[in-house]
Amino acid sequence: MTEAFDAVDIIIAKRDKRELTTAEIEWLIDAFTRGFVVDEQMSAFAMAVLLNGMTRSEIRDMTLAMIASGERMSFEGLGKVTTDKHSTGGVGDKITLPLAPLVASFGVAVPQLSGRGLGHTGGTLDKLESIPGWRADVSPSDMRRQLADIGAVICAAGAGLAPADKKLYALRDTTGTVEAIPLIASSIMSKKIAEGTAALVLDVKFGEGAFMKDLDRARELARTMVDLGNDAGVATTALLTDMSVPLGLTIGNALEVRESVEVLAGGGPADVVELTVALAREMLASAGLPDADPAAALADGRAMDVWRRMIAAQGGDPEAELPVAAHQHTVTAESDGILTRQQALPFGIAAWRLGAGRARQGDAVSAGAGVELHAKPGDAVTAGQPLFTLHADDESRIARALDAVSGAWEIGSVAPSPTPLIAETIR
Ligand code: URA
């Protein structure tokens, strides 16, 4: 390739707040992917974007250039509409597990390419790998066959999708540039558009346990991603959802699978059911089924049938006992009252310290480790009643997890005013 631009000129342009051209962005991303633009230069560029932002057309160009850095999947000829969901990540967020088979039970295809967790947010693949025999790696031809036969696949994204994003994300992680909205939006949407889905529903979290701490920034991120998706021909909507308390009653891999199966059996915690049904409605509407009733498919076992077939197709035994950690430690209420506080982030960090998450890419995770909550904010509790149980294979981890949640819950006398789980829908 003829080197048409100089990386330093492009960095200076962004530093000085000039709008970049399509050709400049295409060149930068391609040259970075090939190693011609070096990490120091791309890091400086990422910092300039974090400080000065990008216009809508720059973000679109960046997304398209990252898609062009790798392969693009296509589900044409499948005979089913495809729809997918992406969450920006939260504590106890296991929604993909019941959601994919639920939506597929309506004859829609859900190709869900997922990742492993890093830090306090758990990865969908880590959760499913706690099911004995289940495999995350599915070849493109097997994926297509599973989508045609069963309708839902949750599997690992191949290395070929948006390789520029993989390289850039690793740099952002070590240079304080993860939080830039143009970079988050182009990172997420390049992978989702390259995946070839026709429709997409985004669950953009806000609150203390989320990437975006406040609602305004979450709204801006959601708006940016919805526009990017729609501009690229993917019917995209977003829900803005509260992540200030953990979602459901479990945080940790096998614990979250167990709770997901309860939801598929027509039970489970009210917040997990509410969000699963709301996201399913959006996905089904985007796939042309606005009148579908996902709550009924949870209640009558249709979604559970698809779950069993989806797990078995990837080598898993849906009837197998799930792993249980070797050690448990239960914390009880010291007084009568109402649980007034239960902060998502400290509980997520506790689950991570117990062994449910990894500190570095490639570390092993414990299938049974995590936190089981026995009460949610607003619940009345009596002295001696269990509040939560810590699960770990290695008993020495329990003390550090207790440190993490110290001060993260409170028993008071006045119930907190309820806040809606789903704050807004962005179309
Ligand atoms: N998830 C991604 O895939 N990319 C980001 O930039 C942030 C979260």
Residues whose N, C-alpha, C, O or C-beta is under 5 A from the ligand:
A	BS01	URA	V178 L183 I184 S187 I188
